[in-house]
Amino acid sequence: MSFTNFKVPYPVEQNYSKRVAYFSMEFAVHQPLKIYSGGLGFLAGSHLRSAYELRQNLIGIGILWKYGYYDQERNQDQTLDVAWNEKNYYFLEDTGIKFQINVHEHPVWVKVFYLNPETFKSAPLFLLSTDTPENDYVSQTITHRLYDANVATKVAQYILLGVGGAKLMDILGFNPEIYHLNEAHGLSAAFYLYNKFNRKIDEVRKRLVFTTHTPEEAGNEKHDIFLCHKMSYFCGLSVDEVKKLTGITDDAFNHSLVALRFAHIANGVSELHGHVSRAMWSKYDDICPIISITNAQNYRYWADKQLYRFREAADDYGIDDRKKYLKKRAFDIVADQTGKLFNPDVFTIVWARRFAGYKRASLITTDEQRFRKLVTNSKYPVQIIWAGKPYPVDHPAISEFNQLVYLSREYKNVAVLTGYELALSKRLKQAADCWLNNPRVPREASGTSGMTAAMNGAVNFSTDDGWIPEFINHGHNGFVVPKADYANMTTHDQDRYDLNKIYEILENEILPLYYDNYNTWRQIMKNGMEDVRFRFDSNRMANEYYELLYK
């Protein structure tokens, strides 16, 4: 295949003819390609799949991580072990493209690989690697680990994604009309473009759009501006020139802030997040408009089609039988990892996603007496599964994971699984009767796991954050913790309030409904499947990006 004057290798729909380069640090396209950590990657993967289905003129630019995020394994006592195993991808095409970028005022070779759209039914994806013999070892390590903990390495990764990706566009001759930054990791592309367009920032601005996923200012990455300069992040601009161009007044380079100043438009990833983002950044001058485009997931990849066929045929027996089969199949994984035999007839709660403090994985366990009562209830028995990857140096999150492992030893109906990637994620969503999601409001920008859970016959039970206010109608298609005056509550009080409400709803509504009135429970499940089908399919999202962000 020729990569000269590159065009997407399928007919482009007229509505989607604008050429778009989509920059993301991670892409979860399919299980075999382990270059993702969590929700950002799941979103980007679904986006590429929908771009392919809609025949959009969009290509992805990412990084080929030699060791991925990490492999989640176990120590001898079943606690979390972090393993770094080299990955090999024989289905990627070596483009033969090699070029140099400057990192730390030093030329670094970049090698380019290509994921053909037909391999996994996704838009073209170009992946950059510095793991090549022409580079010294330090330069090779830039593409070893996703979200490397070393600050200098992380900045180098951002340079590779942004500058390397933008330079690749020139080599390919793709000539994007839009450069879309999925988070600010690829922002260095703007400085490359600034030089390319004769230092005319308006030429950069009209081509740059930005998606922010972070609902609080403190969560947006900042790096020492002098370190960034030393690392060659600014493509030859002096610190004084950068400060003048970006409006940065101190020595902390705020990537998201600058992205909002360089882009002509940005979006939050839910209606609520758009509102929060506009309020959060309103104190700064020269911010571009921030709209809302709610995240979504690819129906064709994620949904259990058999469940949907039975729903459309109004075959309740078929739905029940299929759901039981999906649970049994997933419980084989539980048995394999933990030696515990789960029962497909028992109500199953699943909490599975990236482990992070604000997501509160262990919240329901913090009232020991109430938790014990829940998992030992013979009238309304339950099974609970936890899974998810903490950041490999996030020691509080790792500790939380391990505490759940220790707790699970006390109960034959409580399990903690490792290896939470696309394949396990899908199986656990199929296994869940109840998909539990309890982030601390308003910390979750969107959250997408509940979307794919609903596509697999799981009923969402969530705090009212992210995408949930747009979806859940309590008692109709899911269950939601009613909001309190969180802004005037301490973290402790908020956790206590949410915990109490979760148990109240579980004990008084959800469990009696499942065991005493299953016909109504099934209807809630079916309503959730119907309500998520189109509104939260990434085809809708990919279309809105063209209509609202790329216009």
C-alpha positions as CSV (number, residue, x, y, z in Angstrom):
1,M,0.0,0.0,0.0
2,S,1.2,3.5,-0.9
3,F,1.4,6.1,1.8
4,T,2.1,9.0,-0.5
5,N,-0.8,11.5,-0.8
6,F,-2.7,9.3,1.6
7,K,-6.5,9.0,1.4
8,V,-8.7,6.9,3.5
9,P,-9.1,3.5,1.7
10,Y,-12.9,3.6,1.4
11,P,-15.5,5.8,-0.3
12,V,-16.2,8.9,1.9
13,E,-19.7,10.1,2.5
14,Q,-20.3,13.6,1.3
15,N,-21.4,14.9,4.7
16,Y,-18.1,13.7,6.2
17,S,-15.7,14.8,3.5
18,K,-13.7,17.2,5.7
19,R,-10.2,15.8,6.4
20,V,-9.7,15.2,10.1
21,A,-6.7,14.0,12.1
22,Y,-7.7,12.7,15.5
23,F,-4.9,12.6,18.1
24,S,-5.2,10.4,21.2
25,M,-2.7,8.9,23.6
26,E,-4.7,5.7,23.7
27,F,-7.0,3.7,21.4
28,A,-9.0,0.7,22.5
29,V,-10.0,-0.6,19.1
30,H,-9.9,-4.3,19.9
31,Q,-8.6,-6.6,22.6
32,P,-5.4,-7.8,20.7
33,L,-4.1,-4.2,20.4
34,K,-3.2,-3.3,24.0
35,I,-2.4,0.4,23.7
36,Y,-5.0,1.8,26.1
37,S,-5.6,2.2,29.8
38,G,-9.3,3.0,30.3
39,G,-12.2,5.2,29.4
40,L,-10.2,7.6,27.1
41,G,-9.1,4.7,25.0
42,F,-12.5,3.0,25.0
43,L,-14.0,6.3,23.7
44,A,-11.3,6.7,21.0
45,G,-11.7,3.1,19.9
46,S,-15.4,3.5,19.5
47,H,-14.9,6.8,17.7
48,L,-12.7,5.1,15.1
49,R,-15.2,2.3,14.7
50,S,-18.0,4.7,14.1
51,A,-15.9,6.8,11.7
52,Y,-15.4,3.6,9.7
53,E,-19.1,2.7,9.7
54,L,-20.2,6.2,8.7
55,R,-17.4,6.4,6.1
56,Q,-15.9,9.6,7.6
57,N,-12.7,11.1,6.2
58,L,-10.9,10.8,9.5
59,I,-7.7,9.1,10.5
60,G,-6.3,8.4,14.0
61,I,-2.8,9.2,15.3
62,G,-1.6,7.4,18.3
63,I,1.5,5.7,19.8
64,L,2.6,2.1,19.6
65,W,3.3,1.3,23.3
66,K,5.8,-1.5,23.5
67,Y,4.7,-2.7,26.9
68,G,1.2,-1.3,26.7
69,Y,-0.3,0.2,29.9
70,Y,0.8,-2.8,31.9
71,D,-0.4,-6.4,32.4
72,Q,-2.4,-6.8,35.5
73,E,-1.4,-10.0,37.3
74,R,-1.3,-11.4,40.8
75,N,1.2,-11.9,43.5
76,Q,1.2,-15.2,45.4
77,D,-1.3,-13.9,47.8
78,Q,-3.6,-12.8,45.0
79,T,-2.9,-9.1,45.4
80,L,-2.1,-6.9,42.4
81,D,1.1,-7.4,40.5
82,V,2.2,-5.0,37.8
83,A,4.0,-6.8,34.9
84,W,5.6,-5.2,31.8
85,N,5.5,-7.7,29.0
86,E,6.6,-6.8,25.5
87,K,3.8,-6.8,22.9
88,N,4.0,-8.0,19.3
89,Y,1.5,-7.0,16.7
90,Y,1.8,-8.9,13.4
91,F,-1.4,-7.5,12.1
92,L,0.1,-4.0,11.9
93,E,1.7,-2.8,8.7
94,D,5.1,-1.3,8.6
95,T,4.6,1.8,6.5
96,G,8.4,2.1,5.8
97,I,8.0,5.8,7.0
98,K,10.8,7.0,9.2
99,F,11.4,10.6,10.2
100,Q,13.0,12.7,12.9
101,I,11.7,15.0,15.6
102,N,13.6,17.0,18.2
103,V,13.3,15.9,21.8
104,H,15.5,17.6,24.4
105,E,17.3,19.3,21.5
106,H,18.2,15.9,20.2
107,P,17.1,14.3,16.9
108,V,14.9,11.2,17.6
109,W,13.8,8.8,14.9
110,V,10.1,8.0,14.6
111,K,8.9,4.8,12.9
112,V,5.3,4.6,11.7
113,F,2.9,1.6,11.8
114,Y,-0.5,1.3,10.2
115,L,-3.7,-0.4,11.3
116,N,-5.7,-1.2,8.2
117,P,-9.4,-0.3,8.5
118,E,-10.4,-3.8,7.4
119,T,-8.5,-5.5,10.2
120,F,-10.9,-4.5,13.0
121,K,-13.4,-2.4,11.1
122,S,-12.1,1.0,12.2
123,A,-10.9,4.2,10.6
124,P,-7.2,4.2,9.5
125,L,-4.9,4.4,12.5
126,F,-1.2,5.5,12.4
127,L,0.9,4.5,15.4
128,L,4.3,6.1,16.2
129,S,7.2,4.3,17.7
130,T,10.7,5.4,18.8
131,D,11.7,1.9,19.7
132,T,14.1,1.6,16.8
133,P,17.8,0.7,16.6
134,E,18.7,4.2,15.2
135,N,17.8,5.7,18.6
136,D,19.7,5.6,21.9
137,Y,18.1,3.7,24.7
138,V,16.6,6.7,26.4
139,S,14.9,7.8,23.2
140,Q,13.6,4.2,22.6
141,T,11.9,4.3,26.0
142,I,9.6,7.2,25.0
143,T,7.2,4.6,23.5
144,H,7.7,1.9,26.1
145,R,5.0,2.6,28.7
146,L,1.7,4.5,28.3
147,Y,1.6,7.4,30.8
148,D,5.1,6.9,32.0
149,A,5.5,8.1,35.6
150,N,8.8,10.0,34.7
151,V,7.9,13.6,34.0
152,A,10.5,14.1,31.3
153,T,9.5,10.9,29.5
154,K,5.8,12.0,29.7
155,V,6.6,15.3,28.1
156,A,8.6,13.5,25.4
157,Q,5.5,11.3,24.8
158,Y,3.4,14.4,24.3
159,I,6.0,15.8,21.8
160,L,5.9,12.6,19.9
161,L,2.1,12.5,19.7
162,G,1.7,16.1,18.8
163,V,4.8,17.2,16.8
164,G,5.3,13.7,15.4
165,G,1.7,13.3,14.5
166,A,1.5,16.7,12.8
167,K,4.8,16.0,10.9
168,L,3.4,12.7,9.8
169,M,0.4,14.4,8.3
170,D,2.8,16.4,6.1
171,I,4.7,13.3,5.1
172,L,1.5,11.5,4.2
173,G,0.2,14.5,2.3
174,F,-3.2,14.1,4.1
175,N,-3.4,17.9,4.7
176,P,-6.0,17.8,7.5
177,E,-8.6,20.6,7.6
178,I,-9.1,19.8,11.3
179,Y,-6.6,18.6,13.9
180,H,-8.7,17.1,16.8
181,L,-7.0,16.8,20.1
182,N,-8.7,14.1,22.3
183,E,-7.4,15.6,25.5
184,A,-4.5,18.0,25.5
185,H,-1.7,15.3,25.3
186,G,-1.1,16.2,21.6
187,L,-1.0,20.0,22.1
188,S,2.6,20.3,20.9
189,A,1.1,19.9,17.4
190,A,-0.1,23.5,17.7
191,F,3.5,24.8,18.0
192,Y,4.5,22.7,15.0
193,L,1.6,24.2,13.0
194,Y,2.4,27.7,14.3
195,N,5.8,27.4,12.6
196,K,4.4,25.7,9.5
197,F,1.9,28.6,8.9
198,N,4.5,31.3,9.3
199,R,3.7,32.0,12.9
200,K,0.2,33.0,12.3
201,I,-1.8,31.8,15.3
202,D,-5.1,32.4,13.5
203,E,-4.1,29.7,10.9
204,V,-3.6,27.3,13.7
205,R,-6.8,28.2,15.5
206,K,-9.1,27.7,12.5
207,R,-7.8,24.1,12.2
208,L,-7.6,23.1,15.9
209,V,-10.4,21.6,18.0
210,F,-10.2,20.2,21.5
211,T,-12.1,17.6,23.6
212,T,-11.6,18.0,27.3
213,H,-12.4,15.1,29.6
214,T,-11.4,16.6,32.9
215,P,-14.1,18.1,35.2
216,E,-11.9,19.9,37.6
217,E,-9.1,22.4,37.1
218,A,-6.6,20.6,39.4
219,G,-6.9,17.5,37.2
220,N,-5.6,19.2,34.1
221,E,-1.9,18.6,33.6
222,K,0.7,21.3,34.2
223,H,4.4,21.1,33.6
224,D,7.2,23.5,34.3
225,I,7.5,25.7,31.3
226,F,11.3,25.7,31.4
227,L,11.3,21.9,31.4
228,C,8.9,21.9,28.4
229,H,11.3,24.3,26.6
230,K,14.3,22.2,27.4
231,M,12.5,19.2,26.1
232,S,11.9,21.0,22.7
233,Y,8.1,21.0,23.3
234,F,7.7,24.5,21.8
235,C,9.4,23.8,18.5
236,G,12.1,26.4,18.8
237,L,10.1,29.2,20.5
238,S,11.7,30.9,23.5
239,V,9.9,30.9,26.8
240,D,9.1,34.6,26.5
241,E,7.6,34.0,23.1
242,V,5.6,31.1,24.5
243,K,4.3,33.1,27.3
244,K,3.3,36.0,25.0
245,L,1.6,33.6,22.6
246,T,-0.3,31.5,25.2
247,G,-1.1,34.1,27.8
248,I,0.6,32.1,30.5
249,T,1.8,34.4,33.2
250,D,3.6,32.1,35.5
251,D,6.0,29.2,35.0
252,A,3.4,26.4,35.0
253,F,2.4,25.4,31.5
254,N,-1.2,24.4,31.7
255,H,-1.9,22.1,28.7
256,S,-5.7,22.3,28.8
257,L,-5.7,26.1,29.2
258,V,-3.5,26.6,26.2
259,A,-5.5,24.1,24.2
260,L,-8.6,26.2,25.0
261,R,-6.8,29.3,23.8
262,F,-5.4,27.8,20.6
263,A,-8.6,25.9,19.5
264,H,-11.5,27.7,17.8
265,I,-13.9,25.4,19.6
266,A,-13.9,22.7,22.3
267,N,-16.3,20.3,23.8
268,G,-17.0,18.7,27.1
269,V,-18.1,15.1,27.1
270,S,-21.5,15.3,28.6
271,E,-24.1,18.0,29.0
272,L,-23.2,18.3,32.7
273,H,-19.5,18.4,31.9
274,G,-19.9,21.1,29.3
275,H,-21.7,23.2,31.9
276,V,-19.0,22.5,34.5
277,S,-16.2,23.2,32.0
278,R,-17.7,26.5,31.0
279,A,-17.9,27.6,34.6
280,M,-14.5,26.2,35.5
281,W,-12.6,28.1,32.7
282,S,-14.8,31.3,32.7
283,K,-12.3,33.1,34.9
284,Y,-9.6,32.9,32.1
285,D,-9.5,35.3,29.1
286,D,-9.4,34.2,25.4
287,I,-11.1,30.9,25.9
288,C,-12.7,29.3,22.9
289,P,-16.4,28.3,23.1
290,I,-17.0,25.0,24.9
291,I,-20.0,23.0,23.7
292,S,-21.2,19.6,24.8
293,I,-21.0,16.4,22.8
294,T,-21.8,13.5,25.1
295,N,-19.5,10.5,24.9
296,A,-20.8,7.2,23.5
297,Q,-19.8,3.7,22.7
298,N,-20.0,1.6,19.5
299,Y,-23.1,-0.4,19.5
300,R,-21.9,-2.8,16.7
301,Y,-18.8,-3.8,18.8
302,W,-20.3,-3.8,22.3
303,A,-23.9,-4.9,22.2
304,D,-25.2,-8.5,22.5
305,K,-27.2,-8.7,19.3
306,Q,-29.1,-11.8,20.5
307,L,-30.5,-9.9,23.4
308,Y,-31.7,-7.1,21.1
309,R,-33.2,-9.7,18.7
310,F,-35.2,-11.2,21.5
311,R,-36.3,-7.7,22.7
312,E,-37.4,-6.7,19.2
313,A,-39.4,-10.0,19.0
314,A,-41.0,-9.4,22.4
315,D,-39.6,-12.8,23.4
316,D,-39.2,-12.5,27.2
317,Y,-38.3,-16.2,27.6
318,G,-35.5,-15.7,25.0
319,I,-34.2,-12.6,26.9
320,D,-34.1,-14.5,30.2
321,D,-32.5,-17.6,28.7
322,R,-29.9,-15.5,26.9
323,K,-29.0,-13.4,29.9
324,K,-28.6,-16.5,32.0
325,Y,-26.3,-18.0,29.3
326,L,-24.2,-14.8,29.3
327,K,-23.9,-14.9,33.1
328,K,-22.8,-18.5,33.1
329,R,-20.2,-17.9,30.5
330,A,-18.7,-14.9,32.4
331,F,-18.8,-16.9,35.7
332,D,-16.4,-19.4,34.1
333,I,-13.8,-16.6,34.3
334,V,-14.7,-15.9,37.9
335,A,-14.2,-19.6,38.7
336,D,-11.0,-19.8,36.8
337,Q,-9.4,-16.8,38.6
338,T,-10.8,-17.3,42.1
339,G,-12.1,-20.8,42.5
340,K,-15.6,-19.5,43.2
341,L,-18.7,-20.9,41.5
342,F,-21.2,-18.2,40.9
343,N,-24.9,-18.9,40.3
344,P,-26.6,-17.4,37.2
345,D,-29.9,-17.3,39.1
346,V,-28.5,-15.0,41.8
347,F,-28.6,-11.2,41.5
348,T,-25.1,-10.1,40.4
349,I,-23.7,-6.6,41.0
350,V,-20.6,-5.6,39.0
351,W,-18.3,-2.7,39.7
352,A,-15.7,-2.6,36.9
353,R,-13.7,0.3,35.5
354,R,-10.4,2.1,36.1
355,F,-9.5,2.3,39.8
356,A,-9.2,5.9,40.9
357,G,-10.0,7.5,44.2
358,Y,-13.0,9.5,43.1
359,K,-14.7,6.5,41.5
360,R,-14.9,4.9,45.0
361,A,-14.7,1.3,44.1
362,S,-15.0,0.1,47.8
363,L,-17.7,2.5,48.9
364,I,-20.3,-0.1,49.6
365,T,-17.8,-2.0,51.8
366,T,-17.2,0.9,54.1
367,D,-20.2,0.1,56.3
368,E,-19.0,-3.3,57.3
369,Q,-22.2,-4.3,59.1
370,R,-24.4,-3.4,56.2
371,F,-22.2,-5.0,53.7
372,R,-22.1,-8.2,55.6
373,K,-25.9,-8.2,55.8
374,L,-26.1,-7.6,52.0
375,V,-23.8,-10.5,51.0
376,T,-25.2,-13.0,53.5
377,N,-28.9,-12.3,52.8
378,S,-30.6,-15.6,52.1
379,K,-33.9,-14.1,51.1
380,Y,-32.4,-11.8,48.5
381,P,-29.0,-13.3,47.7
382,V,-26.4,-11.3,45.8
383,Q,-23.0,-11.9,44.1
384,I,-20.5,-9.0,43.7
385,I,-17.6,-8.7,41.2
386,W,-15.0,-6.0,41.2
387,A,-12.5,-5.5,38.4
388,G,-10.3,-2.7,37.1
389,K,-6.8,-1.4,36.7
390,P,-5.3,1.2,39.0
391,Y,-2.5,3.4,37.6
392,P,0.6,1.3,38.3
393,V,2.1,3.9,40.7
394,D,-1.2,5.1,42.2
395,H,-0.5,3.4,45.6
396,P,-3.8,4.4,47.2
397,A,-5.7,2.9,44.3
398,I,-3.6,-0.3,44.4
399,S,-4.2,-0.5,48.2
400,E,-7.9,-0.2,47.6
401,F,-7.8,-3.0,45.0
402,N,-5.8,-5.2,47.4
403,Q,-8.2,-4.5,50.3
404,L,-11.0,-5.7,48.2
405,V,-9.0,-8.9,47.4
406,Y,-8.5,-9.5,51.2
407,L,-12.3,-8.8,51.8
408,S,-13.3,-11.2,49.0
409,R,-11.6,-14.1,50.8
410,E,-14.3,-14.0,53.5
411,Y,-17.1,-14.6,51.1
412,K,-17.7,-17.3,48.4
413,N,-20.0,-14.8,46.6
414,V,-17.6,-11.9,46.3
415,A,-14.8,-11.9,43.7
416,V,-12.1,-9.5,42.5
417,L,-10.8,-10.1,39.0
418,T,-7.6,-9.1,37.2
419,G,-6.9,-8.4,33.5
420,Y,-9.5,-5.8,33.0
421,E,-9.3,-5.0,29.3
422,L,-11.8,-5.0,26.5
423,A,-12.6,-8.7,26.5
424,L,-13.1,-9.0,30.2
425,S,-15.0,-5.7,30.3
426,K,-17.5,-7.1,27.8
427,R,-17.9,-10.4,29.7
428,L,-18.6,-8.6,33.0
429,K,-21.2,-6.3,31.4
430,Q,-22.9,-9.4,30.1
431,A,-22.6,-11.0,33.6
432,A,-24.1,-8.0,35.4
433,D,-27.7,-7.7,36.5
434,C,-26.8,-4.4,38.2
435,W,-23.9,-2.2,36.9
436,L,-22.8,-0.2,39.9
437,N,-21.3,3.2,39.3
438,N,-20.7,5.5,42.3
439,P,-18.2,8.3,41.5
440,R,-18.1,11.3,43.7
441,V,-20.2,14.0,42.1
442,P,-19.2,16.1,40.1
443,R,-15.9,14.3,39.4
444,E,-16.9,12.1,36.5
445,A,-16.9,14.0,33.2
446,S,-18.9,11.4,31.4
447,G,-18.2,7.7,32.2
448,T,-19.1,5.3,29.4
449,S,-19.0,1.8,31.1
450,G,-22.7,2.0,31.9
451,M,-23.6,2.6,28.2
452,T,-22.0,-0.7,27.2
453,A,-23.4,-2.4,30.2
454,A,-26.9,-1.4,29.2
455,M,-26.2,-2.7,25.7
456,N,-25.7,-6.1,27.4
457,G,-28.8,-6.2,29.5
458,A,-27.3,-4.8,32.7
459,V,-29.4,-2.2,34.7
460,N,-27.5,0.9,35.7
461,F,-27.4,2.0,39.3
462,S,-25.4,5.2,39.6
463,T,-24.7,8.5,41.4
464,D,-26.1,11.4,39.3
465,D,-22.9,12.4,37.4
466,G,-21.5,12.5,33.9
467,W,-23.8,11.1,31.3
468,I,-26.2,9.7,33.8
469,P,-28.5,12.8,34.1
470,E,-29.1,12.4,30.3
471,F,-30.0,8.7,30.6
472,I,-31.5,7.4,33.8
473,N,-35.1,7.8,34.5
474,H,-35.3,6.3,38.0
475,G,-37.3,3.1,38.1
476,H,-37.9,3.2,34.4
477,N,-34.5,2.3,32.8
478,G,-32.2,2.3,35.8
479,F,-31.7,3.6,39.3
480,V,-30.0,6.8,40.5
481,V,-28.9,8.2,43.8
482,P,-30.7,11.5,44.3
483,K,-28.4,14.5,44.4
484,A,-27.7,16.4,47.6
485,D,-26.2,19.8,48.2
486,Y,-22.7,18.3,47.5
487,A,-21.0,21.7,47.1
488,N,-21.7,22.4,50.8
489,M,-20.8,19.0,52.1
490,T,-17.5,17.6,53.2
491,T,-16.1,14.7,51.3
492,H,-16.8,12.5,54.3
493,D,-20.5,13.7,54.5
494,Q,-20.9,13.2,50.8
495,D,-19.6,9.6,51.0
496,R,-21.8,8.9,53.9
497,Y,-24.9,10.3,52.2
498,D,-24.3,8.4,49.0
499,L,-23.5,5.2,50.8
500,N,-26.8,5.4,52.8
501,K,-28.8,6.1,49.6
502,I,-27.2,3.2,47.7
503,Y,-28.1,0.8,50.4
504,E,-31.6,2.2,50.8
505,I,-32.3,1.8,47.0
506,L,-30.6,-1.6,46.9
507,E,-32.5,-3.0,49.9
508,N,-35.9,-1.4,49.4
509,E,-36.2,-1.1,45.6
510,I,-33.8,-3.1,43.5
511,L,-33.5,-6.5,45.3
512,P,-37.3,-6.8,46.0
513,L,-38.0,-5.9,42.4
514,Y,-35.6,-8.5,41.0
515,Y,-36.7,-11.4,43.2
516,D,-40.4,-10.6,43.8
517,N,-41.4,-8.8,40.6
518,Y,-39.0,-10.0,37.9
519,N,-41.4,-9.0,35.1
520,T,-41.0,-5.4,36.0
521,W,-37.2,-5.8,36.4
522,R,-37.0,-7.3,33.0
523,Q,-38.9,-4.3,31.6
524,I,-36.5,-1.9,33.2
525,M,-33.6,-3.9,31.6
526,K,-35.4,-3.7,28.2
527,N,-36.1,0.0,28.6
528,G,-32.4,0.6,29.3
529,M,-31.4,-1.4,26.2
530,E,-33.8,0.7,24.1
531,D,-32.8,4.1,25.6
532,V,-29.1,3.5,25.2
533,R,-29.3,2.0,21.6
534,F,-29.2,5.2,19.5
535,R,-28.7,8.1,21.9
536,F,-25.4,6.6,23.2
537,D,-24.2,4.8,20.2
538,S,-20.9,6.4,19.0
539,N,-22.3,6.8,15.5
540,R,-24.4,9.6,17.0
541,M,-21.3,11.1,18.6
542,A,-19.1,10.8,15.5
543,N,-21.9,12.5,13.5
544,E,-22.1,15.3,16.1
545,Y,-18.4,15.9,15.9
546,Y,-18.7,16.6,12.2
547,E,-21.8,18.7,12.6
548,L,-20.8,20.7,15.7
549,L,-17.1,20.6,16.2
550,Y,-15.6,20.3,12.7
551,K,-18.0,22.7,11.0
